[in-house]
């Protein structure tokens, strides 16, 4: 079978395009972290810091982007004050409506909003807040004056979704709807859509009904798949096993407005996950707590948060289980069937050492990373505590993980010469570019016919070897160019003390 390549990046994260390989191993590359968190809860902001013996948390169930039209990095993150019966009730008219007690939602004799929608559970304190940055490292929380918090409008609160997925739609004809936000709203316990002219002032009046059906909290990560021209969402649900384990369900839609398909169970913990948790942490079982996933070149790449359940959580705060959460790299060829490229379950974003802000859990990432010319930047939530900690010990901050471009996984040849041969490929006109580190050795490439014979002018002797560390190295042959090769063709990479991350066909000018 011939695989048709386009001009997108092909990661060597799985064996989809590999017919044979010898003398190489697949290596997962954990991130390099920015040395300090980029966003922390402010003790002077009661919507981020509940006060003595209460949680302190800024939580990235949400979106980060570089908005070129706006000229800044932008972040929509989550705060969560918690139920008001744990402390003095706060008031945010229009969003947070504390109940009189723990009975069904009623506030000042009101059970419905101004549009007639019935309050369901609107007092847990989920808040969507906004921050922006010039460099992606130093973030500010502007006073927006949109909602009053206990009578004071000096805050950065923009809505109250439990995770906000934000999109800038340059094809939208109405400039008042240039930005769109979708997520789970606890007031009505379902998924709603909002629009905005600027990504700051939001309006839900055009979408008073839920756009997708869901009744539980947790991440609802939505991305746009440009290849398939549809939106994909990855949502936390509970399984039907005896422990009702957390797992990830999937839905999709051609538009944010819908119709969204019914949520379908997609990705859960395996027996191997249970064994890893038992060996590393003495855990009873593993659960998939959250997952992000997006299209990277020609493959879907995601980060799954695996919760290793070590025992019960803080009963007085209704937290059922305790345990750490590790961030694991996952990949898929269709956006639905996911697997780990690393059988050892090496964390792709390692938890920090004891005493650091992310020592307890890597509790979710932004819906997808920001990809620069030469790096991958993925913002994530780190916690000091494990999952079952009491409120006074709960501290969450937002950190930044970085990789070289395409740098999640490589195929490595060390002491011996390694070989990687592709399946038959049909490629567009252009040159072969590879992302590789051959600074300690070299990489050469042969071009073969579909039956595996070396094509004339494309042998190892004809190839000009790569001997550098380069994210976009154009391979060359001494007397010919790739356009003269007969298709379908195969590439045979020969590595000597080198690491191969990806390949792509760059278009001929």
C-alpha positions as CSV (number, residue, x, y, z in Angstrom):
1,X,0.0,0.0,0.0
2,X,1.3,3.4,-1.0
3,X,1.0,6.2,1.5
4,X,0.5,9.7,0.1
5,X,2.4,12.5,1.8
6,X,1.5,16.1,1.7
7,X,3.8,19.0,2.8
8,X,3.0,18.5,6.5
9,X,5.4,17.2,9.1
10,X,5.7,13.5,9.7
11,X,6.8,12.6,13.2
12,X,8.5,9.4,14.0
13,X,6.3,9.0,17.0
14,X,4.8,5.7,15.7
15,X,5.5,3.1,13.1
16,X,2.7,4.1,10.6
17,X,5.2,5.0,7.9
18,X,8.0,2.6,8.9
19,X,8.4,-0.7,7.0
20,X,11.5,-1.8,8.9
21,X,14.0,-0.5,11.4
22,X,17.2,-1.9,13.0
23,X,19.7,-0.6,15.4
24,X,17.5,2.3,16.6
25,X,15.4,2.9,19.6
26,X,12.4,5.2,20.1
27,X,13.2,7.8,22.8
28,X,10.6,10.0,24.5
29,X,11.9,13.4,25.4
30,X,10.5,15.0,28.6
31,X,10.1,18.7,28.3
32,X,12.4,21.5,29.6
33,X,10.4,23.5,32.1
34,X,10.5,27.3,32.5
35,X,12.2,27.6,35.9
36,X,9.3,29.3,37.7
37,X,5.5,29.2,37.2
38,X,4.2,31.8,34.8
39,X,0.9,32.4,36.6
40,X,0.2,32.0,40.3
41,X,-2.8,32.7,42.5
42,X,-2.8,36.2,43.9
43,X,-3.5,36.3,47.7
44,X,-5.2,39.7,47.1
45,X,-7.6,38.2,44.6
46,X,-10.2,36.3,46.6
47,X,-11.5,34.6,43.5
48,X,-8.0,33.0,43.2
49,X,-7.2,32.7,46.9
50,X,-10.0,31.8,49.2
51,X,-8.2,33.0,52.3
52,X,-6.9,31.1,55.4
53,X,-7.4,27.3,55.2
54,X,-8.9,27.6,51.7
55,X,-7.6,26.7,48.3
56,X,-5.3,28.8,46.2
57,X,-5.6,27.9,42.5
58,X,-5.2,29.1,39.0
59,X,-6.0,26.2,36.8
60,X,-5.4,25.7,33.0
61,X,-8.5,23.8,31.9
62,X,-8.5,26.3,29.0
63,X,-6.8,28.0,26.1
64,X,-3.6,29.7,25.4
65,X,-2.8,31.3,22.0
66,X,-0.6,33.9,20.4
67,X,-3.2,36.2,18.8
68,X,-1.4,37.9,16.0
69,X,-4.3,40.3,15.3
70,X,-4.3,41.3,19.0
71,X,-0.5,41.4,19.2
72,X,-0.2,39.4,22.5
73,X,-0.2,35.9,24.0
74,X,-3.6,35.3,25.6
75,X,-4.8,32.9,28.2
76,X,-8.3,32.0,29.5
77,X,-7.7,30.1,32.7
78,X,-10.0,28.8,35.5
79,X,-10.3,29.7,39.1
80,X,-12.5,27.9,41.6
81,X,-13.5,29.3,44.9
82,X,-15.4,26.2,46.1
83,X,-18.9,25.9,47.6
84,X,-19.9,28.8,49.7
85,X,-20.9,26.7,52.6
86,X,-17.2,26.2,53.3
87,X,-16.7,29.9,53.9
88,X,-18.4,33.3,53.7
89,X,-20.4,33.5,50.5
90,X,-19.1,35.7,47.7
91,X,-21.4,37.4,45.2
92,X,-20.8,37.9,41.4
93,X,-24.1,39.1,40.0
94,X,-24.8,37.4,36.7
95,X,-22.4,34.5,37.3
96,X,-21.9,33.1,40.7
97,X,-25.1,32.8,42.7
98,X,-24.6,31.2,46.1
99,X,-27.4,29.0,47.5
100,X,-29.1,29.7,50.8
101,X,-28.0,26.2,51.9
102,X,-27.1,22.9,50.3
103,X,-30.5,22.5,48.9
104,X,-31.3,23.0,45.1
105,X,-30.2,26.4,43.8
106,X,-32.1,29.3,45.0
107,X,-30.8,32.8,45.6
108,X,-32.9,35.7,46.9
109,X,-35.9,33.6,45.9
110,X,-34.7,33.3,42.3
111,X,-34.4,29.9,40.7
112,X,-34.0,31.0,37.1
113,X,-31.8,33.4,35.2
114,X,-33.1,36.4,33.2
115,X,-33.6,34.2,30.2
116,X,-35.7,31.7,32.1
117,X,-33.0,29.1,32.4
118,X,-33.2,27.1,35.6
119,X,-30.2,27.2,37.9
120,X,-29.0,23.6,38.6
121,X,-25.7,23.9,40.5
122,X,-24.3,27.4,40.3
123,X,-22.4,27.9,43.5
124,X,-19.2,25.9,43.2
125,X,-17.3,29.0,42.2
126,X,-15.9,28.1,38.8
127,X,-14.7,31.2,37.1
128,X,-13.1,31.9,33.8
129,X,-10.4,34.6,34.1
130,X,-8.2,36.3,31.5
131,X,-4.5,37.0,31.3
132,X,-2.2,38.4,28.6
133,X,1.5,38.6,27.9
134,X,4.0,40.2,25.4
135,X,6.5,37.3,25.6
136,X,4.6,34.3,26.9
137,X,6.5,34.4,30.2
138,X,5.4,37.5,32.1
139,X,1.6,37.6,32.3
140,X,-0.7,40.3,33.5
141,X,-4.2,40.0,34.9
142,X,-5.9,43.2,33.7
143,X,-8.7,44.8,35.6
144,X,-11.5,44.5,33.1
145,X,-14.5,45.9,35.0
146,X,-17.0,43.4,33.5
147,X,-18.3,41.7,36.6
148,X,-18.5,42.9,40.2
149,X,-16.9,40.6,42.8
150,X,-18.5,41.5,46.1
151,X,-19.2,45.0,44.7
152,X,-15.8,45.6,43.2
153,X,-15.3,45.5,39.5
154,X,-11.5,45.5,39.6
155,X,-10.9,42.0,38.5
156,X,-10.1,39.9,35.4
157,X,-13.2,37.6,35.5
158,X,-14.9,37.1,32.1
159,X,-17.3,34.2,32.7
160,X,-17.8,31.0,34.7
161,X,-17.0,28.0,32.6
162,X,-15.2,24.9,34.0
163,X,-12.6,25.2,31.3
164,X,-12.9,27.6,28.4
165,X,-12.0,26.6,24.8
166,X,-11.5,29.8,22.8
167,X,-11.2,30.3,19.1
168,X,-10.6,33.3,16.9
169,X,-12.7,33.0,13.8
170,X,-11.4,35.2,11.0
171,X,-14.1,33.9,8.6
172,X,-16.9,35.2,10.8
173,X,-18.8,37.9,9.0
174,X,-20.0,39.6,12.2
175,X,-17.1,41.3,14.0
176,X,-19.1,41.1,17.2
177,X,-18.7,37.3,17.1
178,X,-15.0,37.2,16.0
179,X,-14.2,35.1,19.1
180,X,-16.1,32.0,20.2
181,X,-15.8,30.2,23.6
182,X,-17.2,26.8,24.4
183,X,-17.2,24.9,27.7
184,X,-19.1,23.3,30.6
185,X,-21.1,25.7,32.7
186,X,-22.0,24.5,36.1
187,X,-25.0,26.9,36.5
188,X,-26.9,24.7,34.1
189,X,-24.7,21.6,34.1
190,X,-24.2,21.5,30.3
191,X,-22.0,22.7,27.5
192,X,-22.6,26.2,26.2
193,X,-21.3,28.5,23.4
194,X,-20.6,32.2,23.7
195,X,-19.3,34.9,21.3
196,X,-17.2,38.0,21.7
197,X,-15.8,40.9,19.6
198,X,-12.5,40.9,21.5
199,X,-12.1,37.7,23.5
200,X,-12.8,39.6,26.7
201,X,-16.5,40.7,26.7
202,X,-18.7,37.6,26.2
203,X,-22.3,37.2,25.3
204,X,-24.4,34.0,25.5
205,X,-27.7,35.4,24.4
206,X,-27.5,33.9,20.9
207,X,-27.0,30.4,22.3
208,X,-29.3,30.0,25.3
209,X,-29.6,26.3,24.9
210,X,-26.8,23.8,25.3
211,X,-24.9,23.0,22.1
212,X,-23.7,19.6,23.4
213,X,-25.1,17.2,26.1
214,X,-23.0,16.6,29.2
215,X,-23.8,16.7,32.9
216,X,-20.5,16.2,34.7
217,X,-17.7,18.6,35.4
218,X,-14.1,18.1,34.2
219,X,-12.1,19.0,31.2
220,X,-14.0,19.4,27.9
221,X,-11.1,20.2,25.6
222,X,-12.1,21.3,22.1
223,X,-9.8,21.7,19.1
224,X,-10.3,22.4,15.4
225,X,-9.0,19.8,13.0
226,X,-8.1,21.6,9.8
227,X,-7.5,18.4,7.9
228,X,-10.9,17.0,8.5
229,X,-12.7,20.3,8.8
230,X,-14.4,19.5,12.1
231,X,-14.2,20.2,15.8
232,X,-13.1,17.4,18.1
233,X,-13.7,17.4,21.9
234,X,-12.2,15.2,24.6
235,X,-14.3,15.1,27.8
236,X,-13.9,13.5,31.2
237,X,-16.5,10.9,32.1
238,X,-16.9,8.0,34.5
239,X,-16.7,4.4,33.4
240,X,-19.2,1.7,34.2
241,X,-16.7,-0.5,36.1
242,X,-17.0,-1.2,39.8
243,X,-14.8,1.8,40.6
244,X,-16.5,4.1,38.1
245,X,-13.0,5.0,36.9
246,X,-12.4,8.4,35.2
247,X,-11.8,8.0,31.5
248,X,-12.0,10.2,28.3
249,X,-15.0,10.3,26.0
250,X,-15.1,11.8,22.5
251,X,-17.5,13.9,20.4
252,X,-17.2,15.9,17.2
253,X,-19.1,18.5,15.2
254,X,-18.7,20.3,11.9
255,X,-19.3,23.6,13.8
256,X,-19.1,24.8,17.3
257,X,-22.9,25.4,17.2
258,X,-23.4,21.7,16.5
259,X,-24.7,19.2,15.9
260,X,-22.3,17.5,18.3
261,X,-22.4,13.7,18.3
262,X,-23.3,11.8,21.5
263,X,-20.3,11.4,23.8
264,X,-18.6,8.0,23.2
265,X,-16.1,6.4,25.6
266,X,-12.7,6.6,24.0
267,X,-9.6,6.2,26.2
268,X,-9.3,4.6,29.6
269,X,-6.6,3.1,31.8
270,X,-5.3,-0.3,30.9
271,X,-3.9,-3.2,33.0
272,X,-0.4,-1.9,32.2
273,X,-1.3,1.5,33.6
274,X,-2.5,-0.2,36.8
275,X,0.8,-2.1,37.0
276,X,2.8,1.1,36.5
277,X,0.9,2.8,39.3
278,X,1.3,-0.2,41.6
279,X,5.1,-0.4,41.0
280,X,5.8,3.3,41.2
281,X,3.4,4.5,43.8
282,X,1.8,1.5,45.4
283,X,-1.5,2.6,43.7
284,X,-4.6,0.5,43.7
285,X,-5.5,1.5,40.1
286,X,-5.0,4.0,37.4
287,X,-7.6,6.4,35.9
288,X,-7.4,8.9,33.0
289,X,-8.2,12.2,34.6
290,X,-7.9,14.5,31.6
291,X,-6.6,14.6,28.0
292,X,-5.8,17.2,25.4
293,X,-5.2,16.2,21.8
294,X,-4.5,18.1,18.5
295,X,-3.3,17.5,15.0
296,X,0.4,18.0,14.6
297,X,1.4,17.6,11.0
298,X,-0.1,14.3,9.9
299,X,-0.6,12.8,13.4
300,X,-2.7,13.6,16.4
301,X,-0.6,14.2,19.6
302,X,-2.0,14.6,23.1
303,X,-1.1,14.6,26.8
304,X,-3.2,12.4,29.1
305,X,-3.2,13.0,32.8
306,X,-3.0,9.6,34.5
307,X,-4.3,9.5,38.1
308,X,-2.8,6.8,40.2
309,X,-5.2,6.1,43.0
310,X,-3.3,5.5,46.2
311,X,-6.2,5.7,48.7
312,X,-9.1,7.9,49.9
313,X,-9.1,11.6,49.7
314,X,-10.1,14.3,52.3
315,X,-13.6,13.0,53.3
316,X,-14.5,16.3,55.0
317,X,-14.2,18.0,51.6
318,X,-15.9,15.3,49.6
319,X,-12.8,14.4,47.7
320,X,-13.1,10.6,47.0
321,X,-9.6,9.6,46.1
322,X,-6.0,10.6,46.6
323,X,-2.9,10.0,44.4
324,X,-0.5,11.8,42.0
325,X,-1.2,12.6,38.4
326,X,1.5,12.0,35.7
327,X,1.4,13.6,32.2
328,X,1.8,10.9,29.5
329,X,2.3,11.5,25.8
330,X,-0.3,9.8,23.6
331,X,-0.8,9.7,19.8
332,X,-3.4,8.7,17.3
333,X,-3.8,8.5,13.5
334,X,-7.5,9.2,13.5
335,X,-8.2,11.4,16.6
336,X,-10.1,8.6,18.3
337,X,-7.9,5.6,18.8
338,X,-5.0,6.6,21.1
339,X,-1.9,4.8,22.3
340,X,1.3,5.5,24.2
341,X,4.5,5.8,22.1
342,X,6.5,5.0,25.2
343,X,5.7,1.6,26.7
344,X,7.6,2.6,29.9
345,X,5.1,5.4,30.6
346,X,7.8,8.0,31.1
347,X,6.1,11.3,32.0
348,X,6.4,13.8,29.1
349,X,6.0,16.7,31.7
350,X,7.7,15.3,34.8
351,X,6.4,16.3,38.2
352,X,8.8,18.5,40.1
353,X,11.0,17.7,43.1
354,X,9.6,17.9,46.6
355,X,8.8,21.4,47.6
356,X,8.2,22.7,44.1
357,X,4.9,24.0,42.7
358,X,4.3,20.9,40.5
359,X,5.4,18.1,42.7
360,X,2.0,16.6,43.3
361,X,0.2,16.5,40.0
362,X,0.5,17.7,36.4
363,X,-3.3,18.4,36.4
364,X,-4.1,19.2,32.8
365,X,-2.6,21.2,29.9
366,X,-3.9,23.9,27.6
367,X,-6.1,22.5,24.8
368,X,-3.1,22.6,22.6
369,X,0.4,24.1,22.5
370,X,1.7,27.2,20.9
371,X,4.2,26.2,18.2
372,X,6.9,28.8,17.3
373,X,9.4,28.7,14.5
374,X,11.7,26.4,16.4
375,X,10.0,25.3,19.7
376,X,6.8,23.8,21.2
377,X,5.4,25.7,24.2
378,X,2.7,23.9,26.2
379,X,1.2,25.5,29.3
380,X,0.1,23.3,32.1
381,X,-1.3,23.2,35.6
382,X,1.0,22.0,38.4
383,X,0.1,21.4,42.0
384,X,1.9,21.2,45.2
385,X,-0.6,18.6,46.5
386,X,-1.9,15.2,45.3
387,X,-5.5,14.7,44.3
388,X,-7.1,14.1,47.7
389,X,-5.6,17.0,49.7
390,X,-7.7,19.1,52.0
391,X,-8.6,22.6,50.9
392,X,-5.9,24.3,53.0
393,X,-3.2,22.3,51.2
394,X,-4.5,22.9,47.6
395,X,-2.2,25.1,45.6
396,X,-2.3,25.2,41.8
397,X,-0.1,27.3,39.5
398,X,0.5,27.4,35.7
399,X,3.8,26.4,34.3
400,X,5.4,26.3,30.8
401,X,6.8,23.2,29.2
402,X,9.1,23.4,26.1
403,X,10.5,21.1,23.5
404,X,12.5,21.6,20.3
405,X,10.3,21.7,17.2
406,X,8.9,18.2,16.6
407,X,10.8,17.1,19.6
408,X,8.5,14.8,21.6
409,X,10.1,11.6,20.3
410,X,13.1,10.6,18.3
411,X,14.6,7.4,16.7
412,X,18.1,7.1,18.0
413,X,21.2,5.1,16.9
414,X,24.0,5.1,19.4
415,X,26.9,2.6,19.4
416,X,25.9,0.8,16.3
417,X,24.7,2.1,12.9
418,X,20.9,2.2,12.7
419,X,18.5,2.0,9.8
420,X,14.9,3.2,9.3
421,X,13.1,2.4,6.1
422,X,9.7,3.8,5.1
423,X,6.8,2.2,3.4
424,X,6.2,3.2,-0.2
425,X,5.4,6.9,-0.5
426,X,4.0,9.2,-3.1
427,X,5.3,12.7,-2.5
428,X,4.8,16.1,-3.9
429,X,7.6,17.9,-5.8
430,X,10.1,19.4,-3.4
431,X,13.1,18.5,-1.2
432,X,13.3,16.2,1.8
433,X,13.8,18.1,5.0
434,X,14.6,16.3,8.3
435,X,14.7,17.4,11.9
436,X,17.6,15.6,13.4
437,X,20.6,15.9,15.7
438,X,23.6,14.4,13.9
439,X,26.2,16.6,15.6
440,X,28.0,13.6,17.1
441,X,27.8,11.5,13.9
442,X,25.9,11.6,10.7
443,X,22.7,10.7,8.8
444,X,22.6,9.6,5.2
445,X,19.5,8.9,3.1
446,X,19.0,6.5,0.2
447,X,16.0,6.7,-2.1
448,X,14.6,3.4,-3.1
449,X,12.0,2.2,-5.5
450,X,8.8,0.8,-4.1
451,X,10.2,-2.7,-4.2
452,X,13.2,-1.7,-2.1
453,X,15.9,-1.3,-4.8
454,X,18.3,1.8,-4.6
455,X,17.4,4.3,-7.3
456,X,20.2,5.6,-9.5
457,X,22.0,8.6,-8.1
458,X,20.4,8.1,-4.6
459,X,22.7,5.6,-2.9
460,X,24.5,6.2,0.4
461,X,27.6,7.1,-1.5
462,X,25.7,9.7,-3.5
463,X,24.2,11.3,-0.4
464,X,25.7,14.4,1.2
465,X,25.6,13.4,4.9
466,X,24.0,15.5,7.6
467,X,26.5,16.2,10.4
468,X,24.8,18.9,12.3
469,X,21.9,19.6,14.7
470,X,19.2,21.2,12.6
471,X,15.4,21.3,12.7
472,X,15.1,21.9,8.9
473,X,18.0,20.2,7.2
474,X,17.6,19.7,3.4
475,X,19.0,16.4,2.3
476,X,21.1,16.5,-0.9
477,X,22.5,14.0,-3.3
478,X,25.6,14.8,-5.4
479,X,24.3,14.5,-8.9
480,X,20.5,14.6,-8.8
481,X,17.5,16.0,-7.0
482,X,14.5,14.3,-5.4
483,X,12.2,15.5,-8.3
484,X,14.1,13.0,-10.5
485,X,13.2,10.0,-8.4
486,X,10.7,7.5,-9.6
487,X,7.5,7.3,-7.5
488,X,6.3,5.6,-5.4
489,X,9.5,5.6,-3.5
490,X,10.9,4.7,-0.1
491,X,13.4,6.5,2.1
492,X,16.1,4.6,3.9
493,X,17.7,6.6,6.7
494,X,21.0,5.4,7.9
495,X,21.9,6.9,11.3
496,X,25.3,6.8,13.1
497,X,25.2,8.4,16.6
498,X,22.3,10.5,15.6
499,X,18.6,11.2,16.5
500,X,15.9,11.6,13.9
501,X,12.7,13.5,15.0
502,X,10.7,14.1,11.8
503,X,10.7,14.5,8.1
504,X,8.7,16.6,5.6
505,X,8.7,17.5,1.9
506,X,9.3,21.2,1.5
507,X,7.6,22.7,-1.5
508,X,9.6,23.6,-4.6
509,X,9.5,27.4,-5.0
